[in-house]
């Protein structure tokens, strides 16, 4: 997979579903196709929520990693 250019980082720490996804959707709407959004989330449901969101929106869930209690989620705008 090619390197993704992260254009924006969104810290949604402390927010619960559906707020991280809603904030990400707003950020992605401002971005161009192919650009990347890095989301920091602490909601344990965030990985599944973002997988479902990307499946519905057509955006690409490029990576999900866990760093302690934080999830680092990388989404590529479709």
The first five atom37 places (N, CA, C, CB, O) and aatype in JSON, in Angstrom:
{
  "aatype": [20, 20, 20, 20, 20, 20, 20, 20, 20, 20, 20, 20, 20, 20, 20, 20, 20, 20, 20, 20, 20, 20, 20, 20, 20, 20, 20, 20, 20, 20, 20, 20, 20, 20, 20, 20, 20, 20, 20, 20, 20, 20, 20, 20, 20, 20, 20, 20, 20, 20, 20, 20, 20, 20, 20, 20, 20, 20, 20, 20, 20, 20, 20, 20, 20, 20, 20, 20, 20, 20, 20, 20, 20, 20, 20, 20, 20, 20],
  "atom_mask": [
    [1, 1, 1, 1, 1],
    [1, 1, 1, 1, 1],
    [1, 1, 1, 1, 1],
    [1, 1, 1, 1, 1],
    [1, 1, 1, 1, 1],
    [1, 1, 1, 1, 1],
    [1, 1, 1, 1, 1],
    [1, 1, 1, 1, 1],
    [1, 1, 1, 1, 1],
    [1, 1, 1, 1, 1],
    [1, 1, 1, 1, 1],
    [1, 1, 1, 1, 1],
    [1, 1, 1, 1, 1],
    [1, 1, 1, 1, 1],
    [1, 1, 1, 1, 1],
    [1, 1, 1, 1, 1],
    [1, 1, 1, 1, 1],
    [1, 1, 1, 1, 1],
    [1, 1, 1, 1, 1],
    [1, 1, 1, 1, 1],
    [1, 1, 1, 1, 1],
    [1, 1, 1, 1, 1],
    [1, 1, 1, 1, 1],
    [1, 1, 1, 1, 1],
    [1, 1, 1, 1, 1],
    [1, 1, 1, 1, 1],
    [1, 1, 1, 1, 1],
    [1, 1, 1, 1, 1],
    [1, 1, 1, 1, 1],
    [1, 1, 1, 1, 1],
    [1, 1, 1, 1, 1],
    [1, 1, 1, 1, 1],
    [1, 1, 1, 1, 1],
    [1, 1, 1, 1, 1],
    [1, 1, 1, 1, 1],
    [1, 1, 1, 1, 1],
    [1, 1, 1, 1, 1],
    [1, 1, 1, 1, 1],
    [1, 1, 1, 1, 1],
    [1, 1, 1, 1, 1],
    [1, 1, 1, 1, 1],
    [1, 1, 1, 1, 1],
    [1, 1, 1, 1, 1],
    [1, 1, 1, 1, 1],
    [1, 1, 1, 1, 1],
    [1, 1, 1, 1, 1],
    [1, 1, 1, 1, 1],
    [1, 1, 1, 1, 1],
    [1, 1, 1, 1, 1],
    [1, 1, 1, 1, 1],
    [1, 1, 1, 1, 1],
    [1, 1, 1, 1, 1],
    [1, 1, 1, 1, 1],
    [1, 1, 1, 1, 1],
    [1, 1, 1, 1, 1],
    [1, 1, 1, 1, 1],
    [1, 1, 1, 1, 1],
    [1, 1, 1, 1, 1],
    [1, 1, 1, 1, 1],
    [1, 1, 1, 1, 1],
    [1, 1, 1, 1, 1],
    [1, 1, 1, 1, 1],
    [1, 1, 1, 1, 1],
    [1, 1, 1, 1, 1],
    [1, 1, 1, 1, 1],
    [1, 1, 1, 1, 1],
    [1, 1, 1, 1, 1],
    [1, 1, 1, 1, 1],
    [1, 1, 1, 1, 1],
    [1, 1, 1, 1, 1],
    [1, 1, 1, 1, 1],
    [1, 1, 1, 1, 1],
    [1, 1, 1, 1, 1],
    [1, 1, 1, 1, 1],
    [1, 1, 1, 1, 1],
    [1, 1, 1, 1, 1],
    [1, 1, 1, 1, 1],
    [1, 1, 1, 1, 1]
  ],
  "atom_positions": [
    [[0.84, -1.17, 0.0], [0.0, 0.0, 0.0], [0.89, 1.24, 0.0], [-0.96, 0.0, 1.21], [1.92, 1.27, 0.67]],
    [[0.49, 2.23, -0.73], [1.28, 3.45, -0.83], [1.16, 4.29, 0.43], [0.86, 4.26, -2.04], [0.21, 4.16, 1.2]],
    [[2.15, 5.15, 0.62], [2.16, 6.06, 1.76], [0.99, 7.03, 1.65], [3.51, 6.84, 1.84], [0.71, 7.56, 0.57]],
    [[0.31, 7.26, 2.75], [-0.84, 8.15, 2.77], [-0.44, 9.49, 3.35], [-2.0, 7.53, 3.58], [0.19, 9.55, 4.41]],
    [[-0.79, 10.55, 2.67], [-0.51, 11.9, 3.15], [-1.61, 12.31, 4.12], [-0.41, 12.91, 1.96], [-2.76, 12.54, 3.72]],
    [[-1.26, 12.41, 5.41], [-2.24, 12.81, 6.42], [-2.37, 14.33, 6.4], [-1.82, 12.3, 7.84], [-1.41, 15.05, 6.68]],
    [[-3.55, 14.8, 6.08], [-3.83, 16.22, 5.93], [-4.3, 16.81, 7.26], [-4.87, 16.45, 4.84], [-4.01, 17.97, 7.56]],
    [[-5.03, 16.03, 8.04], [-5.61, 16.54, 9.27], [-5.57, 15.47, 10.35], [-7.06, 17.02, 9.03], [-5.66, 14.28, 10.06]],
    [[-5.42, 15.92, 11.6], [-5.5, 15.02, 12.74], [-6.63, 15.51, 13.63], [-4.14, 14.96, 13.52], [-6.77, 16.7, 13.89]],
    [[-7.43, 14.58, 14.09], [-8.61, 14.89, 14.87], [-8.53, 14.13, 16.19], [-9.91, 14.53, 14.1], [-8.49, 12.9, 16.19]],
    [[-8.5, 14.84, 17.31], [-8.44, 14.21, 18.62], [-9.85, 14.16, 19.21], [-7.46, 14.97, 19.57], [-10.42, 15.19, 19.58]],
    [[-10.4, 12.95, 19.28], [-11.75, 12.78, 19.83], [-11.69, 12.08, 21.18], [-12.64, 11.99, 18.85], [-12.67, 11.45, 21.6]],
    [[-10.56, 12.17, 21.85], [-10.4, 11.53, 23.16], [-11.51, 11.97, 24.1], [-9.02, 11.85, 23.76], [-11.83, 13.15, 24.2]],
    [[-12.08, 11.0, 24.8], [-13.13, 11.28, 25.77], [-14.53, 11.3, 25.18], [-12.87, 12.57, 26.41], [-15.51, 11.3, 25.93]],
    [[-14.64, 11.32, 23.86], [-15.96, 11.33, 23.21], [-16.43, 9.91, 22.96], [-15.92, 12.13, 21.89], [-15.64, 9.03, 22.62]],
    [[-17.73, 9.69, 23.11], [-18.31, 8.38, 22.89], [-19.1, 8.36, 21.58], [-19.22, 7.97, 24.06], [-19.48, 9.41, 21.06]],
    [[-19.33, 7.16, 21.07], [-20.1, 6.94, 19.86], [-21.42, 7.69, 19.96], [-20.33, 5.44, 19.63], [-22.07, 7.63, 21.01]],
    [[-21.83, 8.37, 18.94], [-21.29, 8.43, 17.58], [-20.43, 9.66, 17.31], [-22.42, 8.41, 16.6], [-20.07, 9.92, 16.16]],
    [[-20.07, 10.42, 18.35], [-19.37, 11.69, 18.13], [-18.04, 11.57, 17.37], [-19.11, 12.33, 19.44], [-17.8, 12.39, 16.48]],
    [[-17.16, 10.59, 17.67], [-15.92, 10.53, 16.87], [-16.17, 10.37, 15.37], [-15.06, 9.37, 17.36], [-15.5, 11.01, 14.55]],
    [[-17.13, 9.52, 15.01], [-17.44, 9.32, 13.6], [-18.06, 10.57, 12.99], [-18.39, 8.11, 13.42], [-17.74, 10.94, 11.86]],
    [[-18.95, 11.23, 13.72], [-19.58, 12.45, 13.19], [-18.55, 13.55, 12.96], [-20.67, 12.95, 14.15], [-18.6, 14.24, 11.94]],
    [[-17.62, 13.71, 13.89], [-16.56, 14.71, 13.72], [-15.65, 14.34, 12.55], [-15.74, 14.86, 15.02], [-15.21, 15.21, 11.79]],
    [[-15.36, 13.05, 12.4], [-14.53, 12.6, 11.28], [-15.24, 12.84, 9.96], [-14.19, 11.1, 11.44], [-14.61, 13.27, 8.99]],
    [[-16.52, 12.58, 9.91], [-17.29, 12.81, 8.67], [-17.2, 14.28, 8.26], [-18.77, 12.38, 8.86], [-17.01, 14.59, 7.09]],
    [[-17.34, 15.18, 9.24], [-17.24, 16.61, 8.96], [-15.86, 16.96, 8.4], [-17.52, 17.43, 10.23], [-15.75, 17.72, 7.43]],
    [[-14.82, 16.41, 9.01], [-13.45, 16.68, 8.55], [-13.23, 16.12, 7.15], [-12.42, 16.08, 9.53], [-12.64, 16.79, 6.31]],
    [[-13.7, 14.9, 6.9], [-13.53, 14.28, 5.59], [-14.26, 15.05, 4.5], [-14.02, 12.83, 5.62], [-13.8, 15.1, 3.36]],
    [[-15.38, 15.66, 4.83], [-16.13, 16.46, 3.85], [-15.34, 17.65, 3.35], [-17.43, 16.94, 4.45], [-15.59, 18.14, 2.25]],
    [[-14.38, 18.12, 4.14], [-13.55, 19.27, 3.73], [-12.31, 18.82, 2.94], [-13.11, 20.07, 4.97], [-11.59, 19.66, 2.41]],
    [[-12.08, 17.53, 2.86], [-10.85, 17.02, 2.26], [-11.06, 16.59, 0.81], [-10.32, 15.84, 3.07], [-12.19, 16.42, 0.35]],
    [[-9.94, 16.44, 0.11], [-9.95, 15.98, -1.28], [-9.79, 14.46, -1.31], [-8.83, 16.67, -2.1], [-9.24, 13.86, -0.38]],
    [[-10.25, 13.85, -2.37], [-10.11, 12.41, -2.56], [-8.64, 12.0, -2.46], [-10.7, 11.98, -3.92], [-7.76, 12.63, -3.05]],
    [[-8.38, 10.94, -1.71], [-7.02, 10.42, -1.57], [-6.28, 10.95, -0.35], [-6.24, 10.74, -2.79], [-5.25, 10.4, 0.02]],
    [[-6.79, 12.01, 0.27], [-6.13, 12.58, 1.44], [-6.47, 11.76, 2.69], [-6.54, 14.05, 1.64], [-7.47, 11.05, 2.73]],
    [[-5.61, 11.87, 3.71], [-5.77, 11.07, 4.9], [-6.16, 11.87, 6.13], [-4.52, 10.34, 5.18], [-5.79, 13.04, 6.28]],
    [[-6.93, 11.22, 6.99], [-7.35, 11.78, 8.27], [-6.92, 10.82, 9.36], [-8.9, 12.03, 8.31], [-7.24, 9.63, 9.32]],
    [[-6.18, 11.33, 10.35], [-5.8, 10.51, 11.51], [-6.72, 10.91, 12.66], [-4.28, 10.71, 11.89], [-6.83, 12.08, 13.01]],
    [[-7.39, 9.91, 13.23], [-8.3, 10.15, 14.35], [-7.73, 9.47, 15.59], [-9.74, 9.62, 14.03], [-7.33, 8.31, 15.55]],
    [[-7.7, 10.22, 16.68], [-7.32, 9.67, 17.98], [-8.62, 9.51, 18.75], [-6.28, 10.6, 18.74], [-9.38, 10.46, 18.92]],
    [[-8.87, 8.29, 19.24], [-10.12, 8.01, 19.94], [-9.84, 7.16, 21.18], [-11.14, 7.31, 19.01], [-8.89, 6.37, 21.2]],
    [[-10.67, 7.32, 22.2], [-10.55, 6.5, 23.39], [-11.76, 5.59, 23.58], [-10.36, 7.38, 24.61], [-11.74, 4.72, 24.46]],
    [[-12.8, 5.77, 22.8], [-13.98, 4.92, 22.87], [-13.62, 3.52, 22.37], [-15.17, 5.52, 22.05], [-13.12, 3.37, 21.25]],
    [[-13.86, 2.51, 23.19], [-13.48, 1.14, 22.8], [-14.25, 0.64, 21.58], [-13.72, 0.18, 23.96], [-13.84, -0.33, 20.94]],
    [[-15.35, 1.29, 21.26], [-16.13, 0.9, 20.08], [-15.66, 1.59, 18.81], [-17.6, 1.21, 20.31], [-16.14, 1.29, 17.72]],
    [[-14.72, 2.52, 18.93], [-14.28, 3.31, 17.78], [-13.79, 2.46, 16.6], [-13.17, 4.24, 18.21], [-14.19, 2.74, 15.47]],
    [[-12.95, 1.43, 16.81], [-12.51, 0.66, 15.64], [-13.67, 0.06, 14.84], [-11.59, -0.46, 16.08], [-13.68, 0.13, 13.61]],
    [[-14.64, -0.52, 15.54], [-15.8, -1.09, 14.84], [-16.67, -0.01, 14.21], [-16.64, -1.92, 15.81], [-17.17, -0.18, 13.1]],
    [[-16.83, 1.11, 14.92], [-17.63, 2.22, 14.38], [-17.02, 2.77, 13.09], [-17.75, 3.35, 15.42], [-17.74, 3.05, 12.13]],
    [[-15.7, 2.91, 13.08], [-15.04, 3.45, 11.88], [-15.05, 2.43, 10.74], [-13.61, 3.86, 12.21], [-15.14, 2.82, 9.57]],
    [[-14.97, 1.15, 11.06], [-15.06, 0.13, 10.01], [-16.44, 0.19, 9.35], [-14.8, -1.28, 10.59], [-16.54, 0.13, 8.12]],
    [[-17.49, 0.31, 10.15], [-18.85, 0.39, 9.61], [-19.04, 1.69, 8.84], [-19.89, 0.3, 10.75], [-19.66, 1.7, 7.77]],
    [[-18.51, 2.78, 9.37], [-18.63, 4.08, 8.69], [-17.97, 4.03, 7.31], [-17.98, 5.19, 9.54], [-18.56, 4.47, 6.32]],
    [[-16.76, 3.49, 7.25], [-16.04, 3.45, 5.97], [-16.73, 2.52, 4.97], [-14.6, 2.98, 6.18], [-16.77, 2.81, 3.77]],
    [[-17.28, 1.43, 5.47], [-18.01, 0.53, 4.57], [-19.22, 1.24, 3.96], [-18.47, -0.74, 5.33], [-19.53, 1.06, 2.79]],
    [[-19.88, 2.06, 4.76], [-21.06, 2.79, 4.3], [-20.69, 3.98, 3.41], [-21.88, 3.26, 5.48], [-21.36, 4.24, 2.41]],
    [[-19.63, 4.7, 3.78], [-19.28, 5.94, 3.08], [-18.45, 5.72, 1.82], [-18.54, 6.85, 4.0], [-18.42, 6.57, 0.93]],
    [[-17.76, 4.57, 1.78], [-16.86, 4.33, 0.65], [-15.44, 4.8, 0.91], [-17.39, 5.01, -0.57], [-14.55, 4.54, 0.09]],
    [[-15.22, 5.48, 2.04], [-13.86, 5.87, 2.43], [-13.1, 4.61, 2.82], [-13.88, 6.91, 3.6], [-13.71, 3.56, 3.04]],
    [[-11.78, 4.7, 2.93], [-10.96, 3.52, 3.18], [-10.36, 3.59, 4.58], [-9.84, 3.4, 2.12], [-9.68, 4.55, 4.93]],
    [[-10.63, 2.56, 5.37], [-10.02, 2.44, 6.69], [-8.63, 1.84, 6.47], [-10.89, 1.55, 7.66], [-8.49, 0.63, 6.25]],
    [[-7.61, 2.69, 6.52], [-6.25, 2.25, 6.19], [-5.54, 1.55, 7.33], [-5.43, 3.43, 5.76], [-4.76, 0.62, 7.11]],
    [[-5.82, 1.98, 8.58], [-5.09, 1.39, 9.7], [-5.79, 1.72, 11.01], [-3.63, 1.9, 9.73], [-6.34, 2.81, 11.19]],
    [[-5.75, 0.77, 11.93], [-6.2, 0.99, 13.3], [-5.16, 0.36, 14.21], [-7.64, 0.37, 13.56], [-4.88, -0.83, 14.12]],
    [[-4.58, 1.17, 15.09], [-3.63, 0.66, 16.06], [-4.05, 1.14, 17.44], [-2.17, 1.11, 15.72], [-4.74, 2.15, 17.59]],
    [[-3.61, 0.4, 18.44], [-3.93, 0.77, 19.81], [-2.64, 1.17, 20.52], [-4.64, -0.39, 20.56], [-1.63, 0.46, 20.44]],
    [[-2.69, 2.3, 21.2], [-1.55, 2.81, 21.96], [-2.07, 3.07, 23.37], [-0.93, 4.13, 21.3], [-2.59, 4.15, 23.66]],
    [[-1.92, 2.09, 24.25], [-2.49, 2.21, 25.58], [-4.0, 2.21, 25.48], [-2.0, 3.5, 26.29], [-4.59, 1.26, 24.95]],
    [[-4.63, 3.26, 25.98], [-6.09, 3.35, 25.91], [-6.56, 4.14, 24.7], [-6.62, 3.99, 27.17], [-7.76, 4.35, 24.51]],
    [[-5.62, 4.58, 23.87], [-5.97, 5.36, 22.68], [-5.94, 4.47, 21.44], [-5.0, 6.55, 22.5], [-5.12, 3.56, 21.32]],
    [[-6.86, 4.76, 20.54], [-6.86, 4.12, 19.22], [-6.43, 5.18, 18.22], [-8.28, 3.53, 18.86], [-6.91, 6.31, 18.24]],
    [[-5.52, 4.8, 17.34], [-5.09, 5.66, 16.25], [-5.69, 5.09, 14.97], [-3.51, 5.75, 16.17], [-5.36, 3.98, 14.55]],
    [[-6.57, 5.86, 14.37], [-7.35, 5.4, 13.23], [-7.01, 6.25, 12.02], [-8.88, 5.45, 13.54], [-7.07, 7.48, 12.09]],
    [[-6.66, 5.6, 10.93], [-6.28, 6.3, 9.72], [-7.29, 6.02, 8.62], [-4.86, 5.89, 9.27], [-7.5, 4.88, 8.22]],
    [[-7.92, 7.09, 8.14], [-8.97, 6.98, 7.12], [-8.54, 7.76, 5.88], [-10.35, 7.51, 7.66], [-8.06, 8.89, 5.97]],
    [[-8.71, 7.13, 4.72], [-8.41, 7.8, 3.46], [-9.73, 8.19, 2.8], [-7.57, 6.89, 2.51], [-10.63, 7.37, 2.63]],
    [[-9.82, 9.47, 2.43], [-11.01, 9.99, 1.75], [-11.16, 9.33, 0.4], [-10.94, 11.53, 1.59], [-10.21, 9.26, -0.38]],
    [[-12.37, 8.84, 0.12], [-12.64, 8.17, -1.16], [-12.62, 9.16, -2.3], [-13.99, 7.46, -1.11], [-12.83, 8.77, -3.45]]
  ]
}
